[in-house]
Amino acid sequence: MPRRMKFAAITATAVTAALLLAGCSSASSDSSTDAASADGVTIEHAFGETTVPTDPKNVVTLGWGSTDASIALGVIPVAIPFDSYAGDEDGVLPWVSDAIDKAGADMPTILPDSPDDPPYEAIADADPDVILAVYSGITEEQYEKLSEIAPTVAYPDQAWSTPWRDVVTTVGEALGKSDEAKTVLSDIDAQIAQKASEHPEFKGKTLAAVADSSGTFYVYKKNDPRMGFMFDLGFTNAPAVDALANGDGTFFYTLSYEQLDKLDADVVLNYATTQPEADAFTSSPQTAVIPAVAAGHAAQLVGAQNISAVSPPTALSLPWGLDNLVDTLAAATK
Protein backbone atom coordinates (compact mmCIF):
# COMPACT_ATOMS: atom_id res chain seq x y z
CA MET A 1 0.00 0.00 0.00
CA PRO A 2 1.44 3.36 -0.94
CA ARG A 3 2.88 5.95 1.37
CA ARG A 4 1.23 9.32 0.99
CA MET A 5 -1.63 8.56 -1.21
CA LYS A 6 0.85 6.95 -1.15
CA PHE A 7 0.18 6.93 2.59
CA ALA A 8 -2.87 5.09 2.10
CA ALA A 9 -3.69 3.93 -1.37
CA ILE A 10 -5.05 6.37 -3.83
CA THR A 11 -3.76 4.43 -6.80
CA ALA A 12 -3.19 0.81 -7.50
CA THR A 13 0.02 1.58 -9.36
CA ALA A 14 1.84 3.29 -6.50
CA VAL A 15 4.53 0.99 -5.20
CA THR A 16 5.74 1.99 -1.75
CA ALA A 17 4.45 -0.61 0.68
CA ALA A 18 3.50 1.21 3.82
CA LEU A 19 0.96 3.49 5.28
CA LEU A 20 1.46 7.13 4.78
CA LEU A 21 1.36 9.41 6.75
CA ALA A 22 1.46 11.68 10.19
CA GLY A 23 -0.01 14.19 12.98
CA CYS A 24 1.23 17.66 12.44
CA SER A 25 -0.11 19.37 15.51
CA SER A 26 1.62 17.08 17.99
CA ALA A 27 4.67 18.01 19.98
CA SER A 28 8.07 16.47 19.31
CA SER A 29 8.19 12.79 20.16
CA ASP A 30 9.80 11.87 23.47
CA SER A 31 11.42 8.86 21.78
CA SER A 32 13.48 11.12 19.53
CA THR A 33 15.55 12.80 22.19
CA ASP A 34 19.16 13.70 21.66
CA ALA A 35 22.25 14.07 23.77
CA ALA A 36 25.05 16.32 22.65
CA SER A 37 28.62 15.16 23.07
CA ALA A 38 32.06 15.99 21.77
CA ASP A 39 31.63 13.23 19.21
CA GLY A 40 28.30 14.47 17.89
CA VAL A 41 24.68 14.04 18.84
CA THR A 42 22.97 10.82 19.94
CA ILE A 43 19.40 10.31 18.75
CA GLU A 44 17.08 7.61 20.05
CA HIS A 45 14.77 5.84 17.62
CA ALA A 46 12.79 2.63 17.14
CA PHE A 47 15.90 0.47 16.72
CA GLY A 48 18.01 1.91 19.51
CA GLU A 49 20.17 5.00 19.29
CA THR A 50 22.54 6.50 16.77
CA THR A 51 25.40 8.91 17.29
CA VAL A 52 25.70 11.31 14.38
CA PRO A 53 29.11 12.94 13.95
CA THR A 54 29.33 16.68 14.42
CA ASP A 55 28.55 18.75 11.33
CA PRO A 56 27.93 15.91 8.85
CA LYS A 57 28.59 16.95 5.25
CA ASN A 58 27.54 13.99 3.14
CA VAL A 59 23.88 13.41 3.96
CA VAL A 60 21.79 10.66 2.37
CA THR A 61 18.02 10.76 2.87
CA LEU A 62 15.48 7.95 2.64
CA GLY A 63 11.70 7.84 2.92
CA TRP A 64 9.63 11.00 3.06
CA GLY A 65 10.38 14.45 4.45
CA SER A 66 14.01 14.11 5.50
CA THR A 67 15.19 15.40 2.12
CA ASP A 68 13.00 18.47 2.43
CA ALA A 69 13.95 19.15 6.04
CA SER A 70 17.65 18.91 5.26
CA ILE A 71 17.37 21.30 2.31
CA ALA A 72 15.22 23.73 4.32
CA LEU A 73 17.98 23.74 6.94
CA GLY A 74 20.61 24.63 4.36
CA VAL A 75 22.15 21.20 3.86
CA ILE A 76 21.79 19.80 0.33
CA PRO A 77 21.98 15.98 0.57
CA VAL A 78 24.43 14.10 -1.61
CA ALA A 79 21.77 11.52 -2.49
CA ILE A 80 17.97 11.51 -2.23
CA PRO A 81 15.25 8.92 -2.93
CA PHE A 82 13.51 8.56 -6.28
CA ASP A 83 9.85 9.55 -6.05
CA SER A 84 7.76 7.43 -8.41
CA TYR A 85 4.39 8.94 -7.48
CA ALA A 86 4.68 12.69 -7.86
CA GLY A 87 8.23 13.22 -9.03
CA ASP A 88 9.26 14.24 -12.53
CA GLU A 89 10.87 11.82 -14.99
CA ASP A 90 13.98 11.90 -12.82
CA GLY A 91 11.97 11.18 -9.68
CA VAL A 92 12.39 14.69 -8.25
CA LEU A 93 9.50 16.50 -6.56
CA PRO A 94 8.79 20.06 -7.75
CA TRP A 95 9.36 21.78 -4.41
CA VAL A 96 12.68 19.95 -4.00
CA SER A 97 13.78 21.02 -7.48
CA ASP A 98 12.70 24.61 -6.79
CA ALA A 99 14.60 24.76 -3.49
CA ILE A 100 17.79 23.34 -4.97
CA ASP A 101 17.60 25.80 -7.86
CA LYS A 102 17.06 28.65 -5.42
CA ALA A 103 20.09 27.54 -3.43
CA GLY A 104 22.18 27.51 -6.59
CA ALA A 105 23.24 23.95 -5.84
CA ASP A 106 23.72 20.92 -8.03
CA MET A 107 21.01 18.27 -8.02
CA PRO A 108 21.92 15.44 -5.63
CA THR A 109 22.33 11.91 -6.87
CA ILE A 110 18.90 10.35 -7.28
CA LEU A 111 18.94 6.89 -5.72
CA PRO A 112 17.48 4.06 -7.82
CA ASP A 113 13.78 3.38 -7.35
CA SER A 114 13.78 0.47 -4.91
CA PRO A 115 10.38 -0.28 -3.32
CA ASP A 116 11.43 -3.38 -1.37
CA ASP A 117 14.92 -2.67 -0.03
CA PRO A 118 17.05 0.45 0.16
CA PRO A 119 19.54 0.64 -2.74
CA TYR A 120 22.51 -0.21 -0.53
CA GLU A 121 25.19 -0.07 -3.22
CA ALA A 122 24.13 3.35 -4.47
CA ILE A 123 23.93 4.64 -0.90
CA ALA A 124 27.44 3.36 -0.15
CA ASP A 125 28.72 4.99 -3.35
CA ALA A 126 27.50 8.35 -2.00
CA ASP A 127 29.93 7.95 0.93
CA PRO A 128 27.48 9.32 3.53
CA ASP A 129 28.38 10.69 6.94
CA VAL A 130 24.78 10.04 8.02
CA ILE A 131 21.67 8.40 6.60
CA LEU A 132 18.39 10.06 7.58
CA ALA A 133 15.33 7.78 7.45
CA VAL A 134 13.28 9.67 10.00
CA TYR A 135 9.97 9.09 8.22
CA SER A 136 10.33 5.80 6.43
CA GLY A 137 9.43 2.13 6.45
CA ILE A 138 12.84 0.57 6.90
CA THR A 139 12.89 -2.68 8.87
CA GLU A 140 15.32 -3.49 11.67
CA GLU A 141 17.27 -5.74 9.30
CA GLN A 142 17.49 -2.93 6.75
CA TYR A 143 18.52 -0.53 9.49
CA GLU A 144 21.37 -2.82 10.48
CA LYS A 145 22.61 -3.02 6.89
CA LEU A 146 22.39 0.73 6.47
CA SER A 147 24.25 1.26 9.73
CA GLU A 148 27.17 -0.71 8.29
CA ILE A 149 27.41 2.02 5.65
CA ALA A 150 26.96 5.06 7.92
CA PRO A 151 25.20 6.14 11.14
CA THR A 152 21.48 5.82 10.39
CA VAL A 153 18.62 7.65 12.10
CA ALA A 154 15.34 5.73 11.86
CA TYR A 155 11.82 6.74 12.87
CA PRO A 156 11.10 7.25 16.58
CA ASP A 157 8.32 4.68 16.96
CA GLN A 158 6.29 3.25 14.07
CA ALA A 159 7.10 3.08 10.38
CA TRP A 160 5.61 5.87 8.22
CA SER A 161 4.16 7.64 11.24
CA THR A 162 6.58 10.35 12.38
CA PRO A 163 4.71 13.67 12.77
CA TRP A 164 5.95 16.05 10.10
CA ARG A 165 7.12 18.61 12.63
CA ASP A 166 9.16 15.92 14.37
CA VAL A 167 10.82 15.10 11.06
CA VAL A 168 12.06 18.69 10.90
CA THR A 169 13.23 18.81 14.52
CA THR A 170 14.95 15.40 14.37
CA VAL A 171 16.75 16.25 11.14
CA GLY A 172 17.72 19.54 12.77
CA GLU A 173 19.18 17.66 15.75
CA ALA A 174 21.09 15.29 13.49
CA LEU A 175 22.58 18.13 11.46
CA GLY A 176 23.37 20.33 14.46
CA LYS A 177 20.77 22.85 13.36
CA SER A 178 18.10 22.69 16.03
CA ASP A 179 17.73 26.48 16.20
CA GLU A 180 17.31 26.66 12.44
CA ALA A 181 14.67 23.94 12.64
CA LYS A 182 12.68 26.01 15.12
CA THR A 183 12.81 28.94 12.70
CA VAL A 184 11.63 26.79 9.78
CA LEU A 185 8.68 25.55 11.81
CA SER A 186 7.75 28.97 13.16
CA ASP A 187 7.72 30.36 9.62
CA ILE A 188 5.41 27.57 8.45
CA ASP A 189 3.18 27.97 11.50
CA ALA A 190 2.86 31.65 10.65
CA GLN A 191 1.72 30.75 7.12
CA ILE A 192 -0.88 28.33 8.48
CA ALA A 193 -2.09 30.89 11.02
CA GLN A 194 -2.41 33.50 8.29
CA LYS A 195 -4.56 31.16 6.19
CA ALA A 196 -6.72 30.36 9.20
CA SER A 197 -7.28 34.05 9.86
CA GLU A 198 -8.23 34.59 6.22
CA HIS A 199 -10.83 31.82 6.42
CA PRO A 200 -12.81 32.13 9.65
CA GLU A 201 -15.49 29.95 8.03
CA PHE A 202 -13.25 26.94 8.66
CA LYS A 203 -13.45 27.33 12.43
CA GLY A 204 -15.49 24.57 14.04
CA LYS A 205 -16.43 22.85 10.77
CA THR A 206 -16.14 19.07 10.98
CA LEU A 207 -13.90 17.39 8.44
CA ALA A 208 -13.41 13.85 7.16
CA ALA A 209 -10.56 12.99 4.79
CA VAL A 210 -11.04 10.00 2.51
CA ALA A 211 -9.85 8.21 -0.61
CA ASP A 212 -11.78 5.88 -2.89
CA SER A 213 -9.27 3.64 -4.63
CA SER A 214 -9.85 0.59 -6.81
CA GLY A 215 -13.00 -0.48 -5.01
CA THR A 216 -11.74 0.23 -1.50
CA PHE A 217 -12.84 3.23 0.54
CA TYR A 218 -10.32 4.68 3.03
CA VAL A 219 -11.00 7.04 5.92
CA TYR A 220 -8.10 8.80 7.66
CA LYS A 221 -8.09 8.93 11.43
CA LYS A 222 -7.51 12.15 13.34
CA ASN A 223 -3.96 11.14 14.31
CA ASP A 224 -2.91 10.59 10.70
CA PRO A 225 -0.14 13.04 9.81
CA ARG A 226 -2.14 14.70 7.07
CA MET A 227 -4.90 15.75 9.45
CA GLY A 228 -3.12 17.82 12.09
CA PHE A 229 -2.42 20.98 10.11
CA MET A 230 -5.99 20.99 8.77
CA PHE A 231 -7.12 21.18 12.38
CA ASP A 232 -4.69 24.09 12.76
CA LEU A 233 -6.64 25.78 9.96
CA GLY A 234 -9.74 25.63 12.16
CA PHE A 235 -11.42 22.36 11.20
CA THR A 236 -12.31 19.72 13.77
CA ASN A 237 -12.40 15.97 13.40
CA ALA A 238 -15.82 14.69 12.39
CA PRO A 239 -17.22 12.52 15.23
CA ALA A 240 -18.35 9.98 12.64
CA VAL A 241 -14.70 9.30 11.77
CA ASP A 242 -14.12 7.95 15.28
CA ALA A 243 -17.52 6.29 15.56
CA LEU A 244 -17.07 4.26 12.37
CA ALA A 245 -13.45 3.25 13.01
CA ASN A 246 -13.12 -0.52 12.93
CA GLY A 247 -9.56 -0.90 14.17
CA ASP A 248 -8.02 -2.24 10.96
CA GLY A 249 -5.36 0.46 10.77
CA THR A 250 -3.47 2.83 13.03
CA PHE A 251 -3.89 5.95 10.90
CA PHE A 252 -6.67 4.93 8.55
CA TYR A 253 -9.39 2.33 8.18
CA THR A 254 -11.47 0.94 5.37
CA LEU A 255 -15.22 1.45 5.26
CA SER A 256 -17.78 -0.53 3.31
CA TYR A 257 -19.81 1.38 0.73
CA GLU A 258 -22.96 0.30 2.59
CA GLN A 259 -21.88 2.49 5.53
CA LEU A 260 -20.95 5.65 3.66
CA ASP A 261 -24.27 7.31 4.46
CA LYS A 262 -23.13 7.32 8.10
CA LEU A 263 -19.96 9.30 7.37
CA ASP A 264 -21.44 12.60 8.49
CA ALA A 265 -19.20 15.69 8.29
CA ASP A 266 -19.56 19.33 7.29
CA VAL A 267 -16.82 18.83 4.69
CA VAL A 268 -15.39 15.69 3.12
CA LEU A 269 -11.91 16.01 1.59
CA ASN A 270 -11.23 13.44 -1.11
CA TYR A 271 -7.77 12.67 -2.49
CA ALA A 272 -7.91 11.82 -6.21
CA THR A 273 -4.88 11.25 -8.39
CA THR A 274 -6.77 12.13 -11.61
CA GLN A 275 -9.72 14.33 -12.50
CA PRO A 276 -11.78 11.32 -13.67
CA GLU A 277 -11.31 9.81 -10.21
CA ALA A 278 -12.50 13.07 -8.65
CA ASP A 279 -15.52 13.22 -10.95
CA ALA A 280 -16.41 9.62 -10.15
CA PHE A 281 -16.29 10.40 -6.44
CA THR A 282 -19.12 12.94 -6.66
CA SER A 283 -21.17 11.15 -9.33
CA SER A 284 -20.99 7.53 -8.21
CA PRO A 285 -24.18 6.25 -6.51
CA GLN A 286 -21.96 4.59 -3.90
CA THR A 287 -20.22 7.76 -2.72
CA ALA A 288 -23.03 10.19 -3.49
CA VAL A 289 -24.79 9.02 -0.31
CA ILE A 290 -22.14 10.66 1.86
CA PRO A 291 -24.02 13.60 3.43
CA ALA A 292 -21.37 16.20 2.54
CA VAL A 293 -21.17 14.98 -1.04
CA ALA A 294 -24.96 15.11 -1.38
CA ALA A 295 -24.94 18.65 0.03
CA GLY A 296 -22.19 19.84 -2.34
CA HIS A 297 -19.52 20.07 0.33
CA ALA A 298 -16.94 17.69 -1.12
CA ALA A 299 -13.44 19.15 -1.44
CA GLN A 300 -11.38 17.46 -4.13
CA LEU A 301 -7.60 17.53 -3.89
CA VAL A 302 -6.62 16.39 -7.37
CA GLY A 303 -3.23 15.39 -8.76
CA ALA A 304 -0.25 13.47 -7.45
CA GLN A 305 1.79 16.58 -6.68
CA ASN A 306 -1.04 18.35 -4.85
CA ILE A 307 -1.73 15.21 -2.82
CA SER A 308 1.91 14.57 -2.01
CA ALA A 309 2.43 18.16 -0.90
CA VAL A 310 0.13 17.67 2.09
CA SER A 311 0.11 13.91 2.67
CA PRO A 312 1.79 14.51 4.96
CA PRO A 313 3.38 17.92 4.52
CA THR A 314 7.09 18.58 4.73
CA ALA A 315 9.27 21.59 5.41
CA LEU A 316 9.22 22.41 1.68
CA SER A 317 5.97 20.91 0.42
CA LEU A 318 3.54 22.57 2.82
CA PRO A 319 4.39 26.12 1.68
CA TRP A 320 4.26 24.84 -1.93
CA GLY A 321 0.81 23.23 -1.62
CA LEU A 322 -0.92 25.25 1.10
CA ASP A 323 -2.66 27.78 -1.15
CA ASN A 324 -4.18 25.09 -3.36
CA LEU A 325 -5.43 23.07 -0.38
CA VAL A 326 -6.95 26.11 1.31
CA ASP A 327 -8.69 27.22 -1.90
CA THR A 328 -10.08 23.69 -2.31
CA LEU A 329 -11.41 23.62 1.24
CA ALA A 330 -12.80 27.15 0.97
CA ALA A 331 -14.81 26.25 -2.12
CA ALA A 332 -16.31 23.25 -0.32
CA THR A 333 -17.37 25.21 2.76
CA LYS A 334 -19.47 27.74 0.88
C-alpha positions in Angstrom: 0.0 0.0 0.0 1.4 3.4 -0.9 2.9 5.9 1.4 1.2 9.3 1.0 -1.6 8.6 -1.2 0.8 6.9 -1.1 0.2 6.9 2.6 -2.9 5.1 2.1 -3.7 3.9 -1.4 -5.1 6.4 -3.8 -3.8 4.4 -6.8 -3.2 0.8 -7.5 0.0 1.6 -9.4 1.8 3.3 -6.5 4.5 1.0 -5.2 5.7 2.0 -1.8 4.4 -0.6 0.7 3.5 1.2 3.8 1.0 3.5 5.3 1.5 7.1 4.8 1.4 9.4 6.7 1.5 11.7 10.2 0.0 14.2 13.0 1.2 17.7 12.4 -0.1 19.4 15.5 1.6 17.1 18.0 4.7 18.0 20.0 8.1 16.5 19.3 8.2 12.8 20.2 9.8 11.9 23.5 11.4 8.9 21.8 13.5 11.1 19.5 15.6 12.8 22.2 19.2 13.7 21.7 22.3 14.1 23.8 25.1 16.3 22.7 28.6 15.2 23.1 32.1 16.0 21.8 31.6 13.2 19.2 28.3 14.5 17.9 24.7 14.0 18.8 23.0 10.8 19.9 19.4 10.3 18.7 17.1 7.6 20.1 14.8 5.8 17.6 12.8 2.6 17.1 15.9 0.5 16.7 18.0 1.9 19.5 20.2 5.0 19.3 22.5 6.5 16.8 25.4 8.9 17.3 25.7 11.3 14.4 29.1 12.9 14.0 29.3 16.7 14.4 28.5 18.8 11.3 27.9 15.9 8.8 28.6 17.0 5.3 27.5 14.0 3.1 23.9 13.4 4.0 21.8 10.7 2.4 18.0 10.8 2.9 15.5 8.0 2.6 11.7 7.8 2.9 9.6 11.0 3.1 10.4 14.4 4.5 14.0 14.1 5.5 15.2 15.4 2.1 13.0 18.5 2.4 13.9 19.2 6.0 17.7 18.9 5.3 17.4 21.3 2.3 15.2 23.7 4.3 18.0 23.7 6.9 20.6 24.6 4.4 22.2 21.2 3.9 21.8 19.8 0.3 22.0 16.0 0.6 24.4 14.1 -1.6 21.8 11.5 -2.5 18.0 11.5 -2.2 15.2 8.9 -2.9 13.5 8.6 -6.3 9.8 9.5 -6.1 7.8 7.4 -8.4 4.4 8.9 -7.5 4.7 12.7 -7.9 8.2 13.2 -9.0 9.3 14.2 -12.5 10.9 11.8 -15.0 14.0 11.9 -12.8 12.0 11.2 -9.7 12.4 14.7 -8.2 9.5 16.5 -6.6 8.8 20.1 -7.7 9.4 21.8 -4.4 12.7 19.9 -4.0 13.8 21.0 -7.5 12.7 24.6 -6.8 14.6 24.8 -3.5 17.8 23.3 -5.0 17.6 25.8 -7.9 17.1 28.7 -5.4 20.1 27.5 -3.4 22.2 27.5 -6.6 23.2 24.0 -5.8 23.7 20.9 -8.0 21.0 18.3 -8.0 21.9 15.4 -5.6 22.3 11.9 -6.9 18.9 10.4 -7.3 18.9 6.9 -5.7 17.5 4.1 -7.8 13.8 3.4 -7.3 13.8 0.5 -4.9 10.4 -0.3 -3.3 11.4 -3.4 -1.4 14.9 -2.7 0.0 17.1 0.5 0.2 19.5 0.6 -2.7 22.5 -0.2 -0.5 25.2 -0.1 -3.2 24.1 3.4 -4.5 23.9 4.6 -0.9 27.4 3.4 -0.2 28.7 5.0 -3.4 27.5 8.3 -2.0 29.9 7.9 0.9 27.5 9.3 3.5 28.4 10.7 6.9 24.8 10.0 8.0 21.7 8.4 6.6 18.4 10.1 7.6 15.3 7.8 7.4 13.3 9.7 10.0 10.0 9.1 8.2 10.3 5.8 6.4 9.4 2.1 6.4 12.8 0.6 6.9 12.9 -2.7 8.9 15.3 -3.5 11.7 17.3 -5.7 9.3 17.5 -2.9 6.7 18.5 -0.5 9.5 21.4 -2.8 10.5 22.6 -3.0 6.9 22.4 0.7 6.5 24.2 1.3 9.7 27.2 -0.7 8.3 27.4 2.0 5.7 27.0 5.1 7.9 25.2 6.1 11.1 21.5 5.8 10.4 18.6 7.6 12.1 15.3 5.7 11.9 11.8 6.7 12.9 11.1 7.2 16.6 8.3 4.7 17.0 6.3 3.3 14.1 7.1 3.1 10.4 5.6 5.9 8.2 4.2 7.6 11.2 6.6 10.4 12.4 4.7 13.7 12.8 6.0 16.0 10.1 7.1 18.6 12.6 9.2 15.9 14.4 10.8 15.1 11.1 12.1 18.7 10.9 13.2 18.8 14.5 14.9 15.4 14.4 16.7 16.2 11.1 17.7 19.5 12.8 19.2 17.7 15.8 21.1 15.3 13.5 22.6 18.1 11.5 23.4 20.3 14.5 20.8 22.8 13.4 18.1 22.7 16.0 17.7 26.5 16.2 17.3 26.7 12.4 14.7 23.9 12.6 12.7 26.0 15.1 12.8 28.9 12.7 11.6 26.8 9.8 8.7 25.5 11.8 7.8 29.0 13.2 7.7 30.4 9.6 5.4 27.6 8.4 3.2 28.0 11.5 2.9 31.6 10.6 1.7 30.8 7.1 -0.9 28.3 8.5 -2.1 30.9 11.0 -2.4 33.5 8.3 -4.6 31.2 6.2 -6.7 30.4 9.2 -7.3 34.1 9.9 -8.2 34.6 6.2 -10.8 31.8 6.4 -12.8 32.1 9.7 -15.5 30.0 8.0 -13.3 26.9 8.7 -13.4 27.3 12.4 -15.5 24.6 14.0 -16.4 22.9 10.8 -16.1 19.1 11.0 -13.9 17.4 8.4 -13.4 13.9 7.2 -10.6 13.0 4.8 -11.0 10.0 2.5 -9.9 8.2 -0.6 -11.8 5.9 -2.9 -9.3 3.6 -4.6 -9.9 0.6 -6.8 -13.0 -0.5 -5.0 -11.7 0.2 -1.5 -12.8 3.2 0.5 -10.3 4.7 3.0 -11.0 7.0 5.9 -8.1 8.8 7.7 -8.1 8.9 11.4 -7.5 12.1 13.3 -4.0 11.1 14.3 -2.9 10.6 10.7 -0.1 13.0 9.8 -2.1 14.7 7.1 -4.9 15.7 9.4 -3.1 17.8 12.1 -2.4 21.0 10.1 -6.0 21.0 8.8 -7.1 21.2 12.4 -4.7 24.1 12.8 -6.6 25.8 10.0 -9.7 25.6 12.2 -11.4 22.4 11.2 -12.3 19.7 13.8 -12.4 16.0 13.4 -15.8 14.7 12.4 -17.2 12.5 15.2 -18.3 10.0 12.6 -14.7 9.3 11.8 -14.1 8.0 15.3 -17.5 6.3 15.6 -17.1 4.3 12.4 -13.4 3.3 13.0 -13.1 -0.5 12.9 -9.6 -0.9 14.2 -8.0 -2.2 11.0 -5.4 0.5 10.8 -3.5 2.8 13.0 -3.9 6.0 10.9 -6.7 4.9 8.6 -9.4 2.3 8.2 -11.5 0.9 5.4 -15.2 1.5 5.3 -17.8 -0.5 3.3 -19.8 1.4 0.7 -23.0 0.3 2.6 -21.9 2.5 5.5 -21.0 5.6 3.7 -24.3 7.3 4.5 -23.1 7.3 8.1 -20.0 9.3 7.4 -21.4 12.6 8.5 -19.2 15.7 8.3 -19.6 19.3 7.3 -16.8 18.8 4.7 -15.4 15.7 3.1 -11.9 16.0 1.6 -11.2 13.4 -1.1 -7.8 12.7 -2.5 -7.9 11.8 -6.2 -4.9 11.2 -8.4 -6.8 12.1 -11.6 -9.7 14.3 -12.5 -11.8 11.3 -13.7 -11.3 9.8 -10.2 -12.5 13.1 -8.6 -15.5 13.2 -10.9 -16.4 9.6 -10.1 -16.3 10.4 -6.4 -19.1 12.9 -6.7 -21.2 11.2 -9.3 -21.0 7.5 -8.2 -24.2 6.3 -6.5 -22.0 4.6 -3.9 -20.2 7.8 -2.7 -23.0 10.2 -3.5 -24.8 9.0 -0.3 -22.1 10.7 1.9 -24.0 13.6 3.4 -21.4 16.2 2.5 -21.2 15.0 -1.0 -25.0 15.1 -1.4 -24.9 18.6 0.0 -22.2 19.8 -2.3 -19.5 20.1 0.3 -16.9 17.7 -1.1 -13.4 19.1 -1.4 -11.4 17.5 -4.1 -7.6 17.5 -3.9 -6.6 16.4 -7.4 -3.2 15.4 -8.8 -0.2 13.5 -7.5 1.8 16.6 -6.7 -1.0 18.3 -4.9 -1.7 15.2 -2.8 1.9 14.6 -2.0 2.4 18.2 -0.9 0.1 17.7 2.1 0.1 13.9 2.7 1.8 14.5 5.0 3.4 17.9 4.5 7.1 18.6 4.7 9.3 21.6 5.4 9.2 22.4 1.7 6.0 20.9 0.4 3.5 22.6 2.8 4.4 26.1 1.7 4.3 24.8 -1.9 0.8 23.2 -1.6 -0.9 25.3 1.1 -2.7 27.8 -1.2 -4.2 25.1 -3.4 -5.4 23.1 -0.4 -7.0 26.1 1.3 -8.7 27.2 -1.9 -10.1 23.7 -2.3 -11.4 23.6 1.2 -12.8 27.1 1.0 -14.8 26.2 -2.1 -16.3 23.2 -0.3 -17.4 25.2 2.8 -19.5 27.7 0.9 
